[in-house]
Amino acid sequence: MSIIQDFLRYNRQMMLPEIGNSGQDKLKKAKVLVVGAGGLGCPVLQYIATAGVGTIGIVDFDKVELHNLHRQILYTENHVGKAKATTAKSVLETLNPLVDFIAFEEKLTAKNAAQIIQNFDVIVDGCDNFETRYLVNDTCVALGKSLIYGSILKFEGQMAVFNHRGNKNLRDLFPEPPNPKDVPNCNMNGVMGTLPGIIGTMMAHETLKLIMDLPTLENELVLFNTLDWSFTKLKF
């Protein structure tokens, strides 16, 4: 029954010769951890879940707020005040009941990062602060985990793949985190509601390719300005 279910659900992507049965099987066996169930995390979670990633972890200690709803499209007004991690898990289970979801309703810290991250194959960084971003990167380096990185602000987004098969990591690109006071953020500077959907979908796409051993970014930082549709790849 599982083989039939898989074919009926995923056959449009399984038709691609680059994917086929073997690629879908890789997705089914994969374990992906998404750090942050906010603007970037929501589209990442939706697309990797509906594509058939077998086990998906969700780390987020925050609760849904009304101002989240214009861009964090997993949630509705009925979810305001509820925990993002467990709410996302509940919504995603209705999207694809064939996937195992694990919710971590806690803040990722130096004390628990390795314990949580070690159980997953691929880590997706959808967080919104540099402290967590560098913690995730350093833990992935220590544990040998591949990391999908993304960030957004106003109309612009960035994406990279770190620490995958000998690739460089975040500290090779930005050795030290900047002073938080010097860094613009969405809370103070805003973000176009559709931007995290665009960048998050790109991150999900790269995650799926990585799992299926398709070509991925290699020591490249993607810069995408959606205001004028300029797309740049920088080697580092």
Secondary structure, 3 states (H helix, E strand, C coil): CHHHHHHHHHHHHHCCCCCHHHHHHHHHHCEEEEECCCCCHHHHHHHHHHHCCCEEEEECCCECCHHHCCCCCCCCHHHCCCEHHHHHHHHHHHHCCCCEEEEECCCCCCCCHHHHHCCCCEEEECCCCHHHHHHHHHHHHHHCCEEEEEEEEECEEEEEEECCCCCCCHHHHCCCCCCHHHCCCHHHHCECCCHHHHHHHHHHHHHHHHHCCCCCCCCEEEEEECCCCEEEEEEC
